[in-house]
Amino acid sequence: MKPYLLLALLACTHLCTAQNRYDIVISEIMADPAPPVGLPNNEWIELTNTATLPIDLQGWRIGDAAGQSGPMPAFILPPGGYVIVCANSAATALSAFGPAISVTSFPSLDNEADQLYVKAAGGMTVHAVNYTSGWYRNELKQQGGWTLEMIDTHNPCGGSNNWRAGNNPAGGTPGSVNSVNGVNTDQAAPQLNRAYTIDPETIVLVFDEPVDSASGATVSGYDIDGGITLVAATTRPPLFNEVQLKTGSPLAEAIVYTITASGIKDCKGNSIGVRNQVKTGLPKDPAAGDLVINEILFNPRPNGFDYVEIYNNSSHIADASHLYIANRNSSGTISSMSLLSASPFYMFPGDHIVVTEDADNLAINYLVEQPAAVLTLSPLPSFPDDKGTVLLLNAQGAPVDEVAYLDDWHFALLTDAEGVSLERIDPDAASQDAGNWHSAASTAGYGTPTYKNSQYRNPGEVAASIGISPGVFSPDGDGFDDIATIRYRMDEPGYVANITLFDATGRPVKSLVRNGTLSSTGYWNWDGLDNRGRKLPVGTYIILTEVFNLQGKKKTFRNTIVLARKLN
């Protein structure tokens, strides 16, 4: 018998059971072994003992959202030791790489995303991981044959920041120290992401990372408005990133409540210093018109993906986990239905949410003001480049909104519609009215996912106007009035602008904008340079702004500005 095993067995006569969460952690995951790189074509996970004493794994189980394995056999895992856990059929092949134990009903590990957990013999969840393919941070390795490895096993709450694809040429390091092993310090406090209700007296808070069980269960760390009293708090397994609150009286319908968290700690002891707030309430199944399809990107750039934005145009809360997005097939039948969210995700009045296949890619191509409002669906229903149908369905499969779009709804003067979204102009107007849709403005980056459309029109807005500020500017680099800003406001979408600057003699000196598509409001900056990038002399300049649309409407604005420079 090896010396370390003898010592471990002797130690187990005194203590050989886990006493705390994270004494055993899932440290490596082979979810997609094909095509093999250098390891057997089998799924497996690796466990690591982070405690100071040996632990007997007899009776322990692993599992995922679909179920859990049979019990593990007796196996003493020494401090700092590793063991491979796999199906019976894989044990022989994997034992060549390190200690391996097999279990019946080993869970099938999903390639794209899965929630794994390990439970002690008594049923306590000791560690859980909610991985996605994005954790690889490597497009090639996430295609298969490579493992996900934990960077710092003493930072088990680190989430995606503490995992990456392995670097070992074999594709992984089963039964031994990880190839990405290192120190990954966690100094960030937990943050509230969202909240939802189970019933009128039960609220669940969702944090961005696991919280300390005792800290999360401290009811004094939470407060809710609307005259509601909180009477209990419980940290929920397996990920421990959720806290369940019980109220002393039921929440009222059609009321949006605000919950505040303070002093809550994560498993590394980082505490919420600034008060975190989220909204919650009782959702209601939407009727037709309560939620509207607000923006559609159906012809993305070559490196991009389609997206659909949904706007809550009602006065009540909707739950995205009760909504489906779909299309219609060639026969006109509703097809390719996809649930927006597997877990409760609330849309409050006035909220926008976006569904797409790749949230990271969306943020690369467009400004995303509210990243938390982006839901990833893979695959998204097909929305062809020339024409198609987007449907939003409620939990009963009834349409809440539907848009049968055509590519010629885009602005006719747009030279290339690739990467340009179609935006709804008025959420109260008809969804199928082509006049209620317009190409997103170039000044908004051709798309406005998660926030107000660039072509949104409020009938009560003021007429078109152009304003210049400051009236006198001095582009001399002193940080004071170095830039002149030309701001505009349009009374309706569909305008194109040309802006030319003239000197006092009427000579054109700067072509600032040519055929720029406009949103409802926006601005341009002028730095005092001419078309060749040369400094213009001091003096008065005329800013001529011409705007027009395809309906024959034209507007011309003349503004003056004085260019000054500091005397040397």
Salt bridges, closest charged atoms under 4 A:
GLU242 OE1 - ARG236 NE 3.14
ASP285 OD1 - HIS322 ND1 3.80
ASP290 OD2 - HIS316 NE2 3.17
ASP319 OD2 - HIS322 NE2 4.00
ASP401 OD2 - ARG424 NH1 3.49
GLU402 OE2 - ARG328 NE 2.67
GLU492 OE2 - LYS553 NZ 2.56
ASP503 OD2 - ARG507 NH2 3.09
ASP530 OD2 - ARG534 NE 2.97
